[in-house]
Amino acid sequence: MVDLVGDADTRASSYTKPVRNARYALVSSTAVVHKFGIVVEPEVSDHRALLLDL
């Protein structure tokens, strides 16, 4: 399994705890991943949306 998030900040500004990432985007092979990104705007919760194009 490959973690796509790594140490990237996946939390919005409303999240105040010190750990600001979540390792929950896993794929068995990165060969199928065309694009992965973390959507910063708009903020709709304390988690940032993850964009995954397979």
N, CA, C and O atoms as a CHARMM CRD file, in Angstrom:
* protein
*
  216
    1    1 MET  N      0.83900  -1.17600   0.00000 PROA 1      0.00000
    2    1 MET  CA     0.00000   0.00000   0.00000 PROA 1      0.00000
    3    1 MET  C      0.88900   1.24600   0.00000 PROA 1      0.00000
    4    1 MET  O      1.93700   1.29200   0.64400 PROA 1      0.00000
    5    2 VAL  N      0.44000   2.23300  -0.73200 PROA 2      0.00000
    6    2 VAL  CA     1.17500   3.49000  -0.83700 PROA 2      0.00000
    7    2 VAL  C      0.30800   4.60100  -0.27000 PROA 2      0.00000
    8    2 VAL  O     -0.85600   4.74200  -0.64600 PROA 2      0.00000
    9    3 ASP  N      0.87100   5.38700   0.63000 PROA 3      0.00000
   10    3 ASP  CA     0.17400   6.52500   1.23400 PROA 3      0.00000
   11    3 ASP  C      0.34300   7.73600   0.32300 PROA 3      0.00000
   12    3 ASP  O      1.46900   8.17000   0.08300 PROA 3      0.00000
   13    4 LEU  N     -0.75400   8.28600  -0.18500 PROA 4      0.00000
   14    4 LEU  CA    -0.68800   9.45000  -1.06800 PROA 4      0.00000
   15    4 LEU  C     -0.56200  10.75600  -0.30800 PROA 4      0.00000
   16    4 LEU  O     -0.06100  11.73800  -0.85600 PROA 4      0.00000
   17    5 VAL  N     -1.00400  10.79400   0.94000 PROA 5      0.00000
   18    5 VAL  CA    -1.03200  12.03900   1.70800 PROA 5      0.00000
   19    5 VAL  C      0.33600  12.39800   2.27100 PROA 5      0.00000
   20    5 VAL  O      0.75500  13.55300   2.19300 PROA 5      0.00000
   21    6 GLY  N      1.03500  11.42100   2.83700 PROA 6      0.00000
   22    6 GLY  CA     2.32700  11.71600   3.45500 PROA 6      0.00000
   23    6 GLY  C      2.16700  12.67400   4.61700 PROA 6      0.00000
   24    6 GLY  O      1.30400  12.47100   5.47100 PROA 6      0.00000
   25    7 ASP  N      2.98200  13.71200   4.66300 PROA 7      0.00000
   26    7 ASP  CA     2.91900  14.69600   5.74300 PROA 7      0.00000
   27    7 ASP  C      2.15700  15.95600   5.35800 PROA 7      0.00000
   28    7 ASP  O      2.22500  16.95500   6.07500 PROA 7      0.00000
   29    8 ALA  N      1.43800  15.93300   4.25400 PROA 8      0.00000
   30    8 ALA  CA     0.70300  17.11300   3.78900 PROA 8      0.00000
   31    8 ALA  C     -0.37600  17.51300   4.78700 PROA 8      0.00000
   32    8 ALA  O     -0.92800  16.66700   5.49100 PROA 8      0.00000
   33    9 ASP  N     -0.66800  18.78400   4.84100 PROA 9      0.00000
   34    9 ASP  CA    -1.70100  19.32900   5.73300 PROA 9      0.00000
   35    9 ASP  C     -3.07700  19.04500   5.13300 PROA 9      0.00000
   36    9 ASP  O     -3.42800  19.60200   4.09300 PROA 9      0.00000
   37   10 THR  N     -3.85000  18.18700   5.78200 PROA 10     0.00000
   38   10 THR  CA    -5.17600  17.83400   5.28200 PROA 10     0.00000
   39   10 THR  C     -6.29000  18.43200   6.13700 PROA 10     0.00000
   40   10 THR  O     -7.45200  18.04800   6.00400 PROA 10     0.00000
   41   11 ARG  N     -5.94300  19.35900   7.00100 PROA 11     0.00000
   42   11 ARG  CA    -6.93400  19.96400   7.89600 PROA 11     0.00000
   43   11 ARG  C     -7.16300  21.42100   7.53400 PROA 11     0.00000
   44   11 ARG  O     -6.24000  22.12200   7.11900 PROA 11     0.00000
   45   12 ALA  N     -8.38100  21.86300   7.69000 PROA 12     0.00000
   46   12 ALA  CA    -8.75800  23.24100   7.40200 PROA 12     0.00000
   47   12 ALA  C     -8.38500  24.14900   8.58000 PROA 12     0.00000
   48   12 ALA  O     -7.95300  23.67800   9.63300 PROA 12     0.00000
   49   13 SER  N     -8.55800  25.42900   8.38200 PROA 13     0.00000
   50   13 SER  CA    -8.15700  26.40400   9.40700 PROA 13     0.00000
   51   13 SER  C     -8.93700  26.25800  10.71000 PROA 13     0.00000
   52   13 SER  O     -8.45100  26.67100  11.76300 PROA 13     0.00000
   53   14 SER  N    -10.13400  25.68000  10.66100 PROA 14     0.00000
   54   14 SER  CA   -10.94200  25.51700  11.87300 PROA 14     0.00000
   55   14 SER  C    -10.43100  24.38700  12.77300 PROA 14     0.00000
   56   14 SER  O    -10.84600  24.28800  13.92800 PROA 14     0.00000
   57   15 TYR  N     -9.54400  23.54300  12.26500 PROA 15     0.00000
   58   15 TYR  CA    -8.98400  22.43700  13.04400 PROA 15     0.00000
   59   15 TYR  C     -7.81300  22.96400  13.85500 PROA 15     0.00000
   60   15 TYR  O     -6.83700  23.44300  13.27800 PROA 15     0.00000
   61   16 THR  N     -7.88600  22.88700  15.17900 PROA 16     0.00000
   62   16 THR  CA    -6.89000  23.53300  16.03400 PROA 16     0.00000
   63   16 THR  C     -5.91500  22.57800  16.71800 PROA 16     0.00000
   64   16 THR  O     -5.00300  23.02800  17.41100 PROA 16     0.00000
   65   17 LYS  N     -6.08800  21.28300  16.53900 PROA 17     0.00000
   66   17 LYS  CA    -5.17500  20.32200  17.17500 PROA 17     0.00000
   67   17 LYS  C     -3.82500  20.31000  16.44400 PROA 17     0.00000
   68   17 LYS  O     -3.75800  20.66800  15.26800 PROA 17     0.00000
   69   18 PRO  N     -2.75500  19.90100  17.13100 PROA 18     0.00000
   70   18 PRO  CA    -1.42400  19.98200  16.53500 PROA 18     0.00000
   71   18 PRO  C     -1.16100  19.03100  15.36400 PROA 18     0.00000
   72   18 PRO  O     -0.40900  19.38500  14.45500 PROA 18     0.00000
   73   19 VAL  N     -1.74700  17.86200  15.35900 PROA 19     0.00000
   74   19 VAL  CA    -1.53600  16.93700  14.24100 PROA 19     0.00000
   75   19 VAL  C     -2.47100  17.35100  13.11600 PROA 19     0.00000
   76   19 VAL  O     -3.69100  17.24200  13.23900 PROA 19     0.00000
   77   20 ARG  N     -1.89500  17.82600  12.01800 PROA 20     0.00000
   78   20 ARG  CA    -2.70500  18.41300  10.95600 PROA 20     0.00000
   79   20 ARG  C     -2.75400  17.56300   9.69200 PROA 20     0.00000
   80   20 ARG  O     -3.10300  18.06300   8.62200 PROA 20     0.00000
   81   21 ASN  N     -2.40700  16.28400   9.80700 PROA 21     0.00000
   82   21 ASN  CA    -2.53100  15.44200   8.62400 PROA 21     0.00000
   83   21 ASN  C     -3.20500  14.13500   8.99300 PROA 21     0.00000
   84   21 ASN  O     -3.24000  13.73000  10.15500 PROA 21     0.00000
   85   22 ALA  N     -3.72500  13.50700   7.99500 PROA 22     0.00000
   86   22 ALA  CA    -4.38200  12.21800   8.18800 PROA 22     0.00000
   87   22 ALA  C     -3.90600  11.29300   7.07800 PROA 22     0.00000
   88   22 ALA  O     -3.94400  11.65400   5.90100 PROA 22     0.00000
   89   23 ARG  N     -3.47100  10.13800   7.44200 PROA 23     0.00000
   90   23 ARG  CA    -2.96600   9.18700   6.44700 PROA 23     0.00000
   91   23 ARG  C     -4.08200   8.20500   6.11100 PROA 23     0.00000
   92   23 ARG  O     -4.18200   7.12300   6.68800 PROA 23     0.00000
   93   24 TYR  N     -4.90000   8.60800   5.18000 PROA 24     0.00000
   94   24 TYR  CA    -6.03100   7.75100   4.85500 PROA 24     0.00000
   95   24 TYR  C     -6.28800   7.63400   3.36500 PROA 24     0.00000
   96   24 TYR  O     -7.34200   7.13100   2.97700 PROA 24     0.00000
   97   25 ALA  N     -5.38500   8.07000   2.52200 PROA 25     0.00000
   98   25 ALA  CA    -5.52100   7.87800   1.08100 PROA 25     0.00000
   99   25 ALA  C     -4.47800   6.85500   0.65500 PROA 25     0.00000
  100   25 ALA  O     -3.32400   7.19500   0.39300 PROA 25     0.00000
  101   26 LEU  N     -4.89900   5.60400   0.58900 PROA 26     0.00000
  102   26 LEU  CA    -3.98900   4.51200   0.27100 PROA 26     0.00000
  103   26 LEU  C     -4.38100   3.87300  -1.05400 PROA 26     0.00000
  104   26 LEU  O     -5.56400   3.68800  -1.34000 PROA 26     0.00000
  105   27 VAL  N     -3.38300   3.54100  -1.85500 PROA 27     0.00000
  106   27 VAL  CA    -3.61400   2.81500  -3.09900 PROA 27     0.00000
  107   27 VAL  C     -2.63600   1.65100  -3.14900 PROA 27     0.00000
  108   27 VAL  O     -1.55900   1.71000  -2.55600 PROA 27     0.00000
  109   28 SER  N     -3.01100   0.60300  -3.85200 PROA 28     0.00000
  110   28 SER  CA    -2.11200  -0.55000  -3.96200 PROA 28     0.00000
  111   28 SER  C     -1.02800  -0.31400  -5.00300 PROA 28     0.00000
  112   28 SER  O      0.04000  -0.92300  -4.93600 PROA 28     0.00000
  113   29 SER  N     -1.29400   0.56900  -5.97200 PROA 29     0.00000
  114   29 SER  CA    -0.29700   0.87900  -6.99600 PROA 29     0.00000
  115   29 SER  C     -0.48400   2.31200  -7.46800 PROA 29     0.00000
  116   29 SER  O     -1.60000   2.71400  -7.79700 PROA 29     0.00000
  117   30 THR  N      0.58500   3.08000  -7.50400 PROA 30     0.00000
  118   30 THR  CA     0.48000   4.46700  -7.97900 PROA 30     0.00000
  119   30 THR  C      0.36400   4.53500  -9.49800 PROA 30     0.00000
  120   30 THR  O      0.12400   5.61300 -10.04100 PROA 30     0.00000
  121   31 ALA  N      0.52800   3.41600 -10.19400 PROA 31     0.00000
  122   31 ALA  CA     0.42600   3.40400 -11.65100 PROA 31     0.00000
  123   31 ALA  C     -0.96400   3.80900 -12.13900 PROA 31     0.00000
  124   31 ALA  O     -1.10500   4.31300 -13.25300 PROA 31     0.00000
  125   32 VAL  N     -1.98300   3.59500 -11.32200 PROA 32     0.00000
  126   32 VAL  CA    -3.35100   3.93600 -11.72600 PROA 32     0.00000
  127   32 VAL  C     -3.74800   5.35800 -11.34300 PROA 32     0.00000
  128   32 VAL  O     -4.82000   5.82100 -11.73100 PROA 32     0.00000
  129   33 VAL  N     -2.91000   6.05100 -10.59600 PROA 33     0.00000
  130   33 VAL  CA    -3.22500   7.40400 -10.12800 PROA 33     0.00000
  131   33 VAL  C     -2.78000   8.41400 -11.17900 PROA 33     0.00000
  132   33 VAL  O     -1.58900   8.55700 -11.45700 PROA 33     0.00000
  133   34 HSD  N     -3.76500   9.11800 -11.76400 PROA 34     0.00000
  134   34 HSD  CA    -3.45500  10.16000 -12.74000 PROA 34     0.00000
  135   34 HSD  C     -3.18300  11.48700 -12.04900 PROA 34     0.00000
  136   34 HSD  O     -2.32000  12.25600 -12.47300 PROA 34     0.00000
  137   35 LYS  N     -3.93100  11.74900 -10.97600 PROA 35     0.00000
  138   35 LYS  CA    -3.78300  13.02000 -10.26700 PROA 35     0.00000
  139   35 LYS  C     -4.25200  12.85000  -8.83900 PROA 35     0.00000
  140   35 LYS  O     -5.25500  12.18300  -8.58000 PROA 35     0.00000
  141   36 PHE  N     -3.52100  13.45700  -7.90600 PROA 36     0.00000
  142   36 PHE  CA    -3.93600  13.48900  -6.51200 PROA 36     0.00000
  143   36 PHE  C     -3.65600  14.87700  -5.97800 PROA 36     0.00000
  144   36 PHE  O     -2.58100  15.43100  -6.20800 PROA 36     0.00000
  145   37 GLY  N     -4.61700  15.44000  -5.26800 PROA 37     0.00000
  146   37 GLY  CA    -4.41900  16.76300  -4.69900 PROA 37     0.00000
  147   37 GLY  C     -5.27300  16.98300  -3.47200 PROA 37     0.00000
  148   37 GLY  O     -6.23500  16.25700  -3.22200 PROA 37     0.00000
  149   38 ILE  N     -4.90400  17.99900  -2.71000 PROA 38     0.00000
  150   38 ILE  CA    -5.65600  18.39400  -1.52400 PROA 38     0.00000
  151   38 ILE  C     -6.30700  19.73200  -1.82400 PROA 38     0.00000
  152   38 ILE  O     -5.61900  20.71400  -2.10500 PROA 38     0.00000
  153   39 VAL  N     -7.62800  19.77400  -1.76500 PROA 39     0.00000
  154   39 VAL  CA    -8.39200  20.96700  -2.11000 PROA 39     0.00000
  155   39 VAL  C     -8.42500  21.90300  -0.90500 PROA 39     0.00000
  156   39 VAL  O     -8.95500  21.55300   0.15000 PROA 39     0.00000
  157   40 VAL  N     -7.85800  23.09000  -1.07100 PROA 40     0.00000
  158   40 VAL  CA    -7.76300  24.05100   0.02800 PROA 40     0.00000
  159   40 VAL  C     -9.01000  24.92300   0.11500 PROA 40     0.00000
  160   40 VAL  O     -9.48700  25.20400   1.21500 PROA 40     0.00000
  161   41 GLU  N     -9.53500  25.34900  -1.00300 PROA 41     0.00000
  162   41 GLU  CA   -10.72400  26.21200  -1.04000 PROA 41     0.00000
  163   41 GLU  C    -11.79500  25.55300  -1.88000 PROA 41     0.00000
  164   41 GLU  O    -11.46200  24.95100  -2.90100 PROA 41     0.00000
  165   42 PRO  N    -13.03800  25.63100  -1.51600 PROA 42     0.00000
  166   42 PRO  CA   -13.59400  26.25200  -0.32000 PROA 42     0.00000
  167   42 PRO  C    -13.47600  25.33400   0.89000 PROA 42     0.00000
  168   42 PRO  O    -13.40500  24.11300   0.74900 PROA 42     0.00000
  169   43 GLU  N    -13.45400  25.92500   2.06900 PROA 43     0.00000
  170   43 GLU  CA   -13.46500  25.15700   3.31200 PROA 43     0.00000
  171   43 GLU  C    -14.91200  24.85600   3.67900 PROA 43     0.00000
  172   43 GLU  O    -15.73100  25.76500   3.81900 PROA 43     0.00000
  173   44 VAL  N    -15.21300  23.58100   3.83200 PROA 44     0.00000
  174   44 VAL  CA   -16.58200  23.19300   4.18800 PROA 44     0.00000
  175   44 VAL  C    -16.63400  22.35800   5.46200 PROA 44     0.00000
  176   44 VAL  O    -17.71500  22.07900   5.98000 PROA 44     0.00000
  177   45 SER  N    -15.47000  21.96100   5.96700 PROA 45     0.00000
  178   45 SER  CA   -15.41500  21.21900   7.23000 PROA 45     0.00000
  179   45 SER  C    -14.00500  21.36800   7.78500 PROA 45     0.00000
  180   45 SER  O    -13.20500  22.13200   7.24600 PROA 45     0.00000
  181   46 ASP  N    -13.69400  20.64100   8.86400 PROA 46     0.00000
  182   46 ASP  CA   -12.33400  20.71400   9.40000 PROA 46     0.00000
  183   46 ASP  C    -11.36800  19.82600   8.61100 PROA 46     0.00000
  184   46 ASP  O    -10.15800  19.87900   8.82900 PROA 46     0.00000
  185   47 HSD  N    -11.89800  19.01300   7.69700 PROA 47     0.00000
  186   47 HSD  CA   -11.07200  18.19800   6.80000 PROA 47     0.00000
  187   47 HSD  C    -11.06400  18.85100   5.42300 PROA 47     0.00000
  188   47 HSD  O    -12.09800  19.32000   4.94700 PROA 47     0.00000
  189   48 ARG  N     -9.89700  18.88000   4.78500 PROA 48     0.00000
  190   48 ARG  CA    -9.84500  19.33500   3.39800 PROA 48     0.00000
  191   48 ARG  C    -10.23900  18.18100   2.49300 PROA 48     0.00000
  192   48 ARG  O     -9.95000  17.02100   2.78800 PROA 48     0.00000
  193   49 ALA  N    -10.88600  18.50000   1.41200 PROA 49     0.00000
  194   49 ALA  CA   -11.28000  17.46600   0.44300 PROA 49     0.00000
  195   49 ALA  C    -10.05200  16.93900  -0.26700 PROA 49     0.00000
  196   49 ALA  O     -9.10400  17.68200  -0.51900 PROA 49     0.00000
  197   50 LEU  N    -10.06700  15.65200  -0.59300 PROA 50     0.00000
  198   50 LEU  CA    -8.99500  15.04000  -1.35400 PROA 50     0.00000
  199   50 LEU  C     -9.49900  14.75300  -2.75600 PROA 50     0.00000
  200   50 LEU  O    -10.59200  14.21400  -2.92900 PROA 50     0.00000
  201   51 LEU  N     -8.70900  15.11100  -3.75600 PROA 51     0.00000
  202   51 LEU  CA    -9.06000  14.90600  -5.14700 PROA 51     0.00000
  203   51 LEU  C     -8.21300  13.75200  -5.68500 PROA 51     0.00000
  204   51 LEU  O     -6.98400  13.82500  -5.67100 PROA 51     0.00000
  205   52 LEU  N     -8.85500  12.70700  -6.15100 PROA 52     0.00000
  206   52 LEU  CA    -8.14900  11.52400  -6.66100 PROA 52     0.00000
  207   52 LEU  C     -8.72400  11.15800  -8.01200 PROA 52     0.00000
  208   52 LEU  O     -9.89700  10.80500  -8.12700 PROA 52     0.00000
  209   53 ASP  N     -7.88900  11.24600  -9.03400 PROA 53     0.00000
  210   53 ASP  CA    -8.29400  10.89200 -10.40100 PROA 53     0.00000
  211   53 ASP  C     -7.58000   9.60600 -10.78500 PROA 53     0.00000
  212   53 ASP  O     -6.35200   9.56800 -10.87500 PROA 53     0.00000
  213   54 LEU  N     -8.36600   8.54400 -11.01300 PROA 54     0.00000
  214   54 LEU  CA    -7.78200   7.25100 -11.36500 PROA 54     0.00000
  215   54 LEU  C     -7.92500   7.00000 -12.85800 PROA 54     0.00000
  216   54 LEU  O     -7.49300   5.95900 -13.35300 PROA 54     0.00000
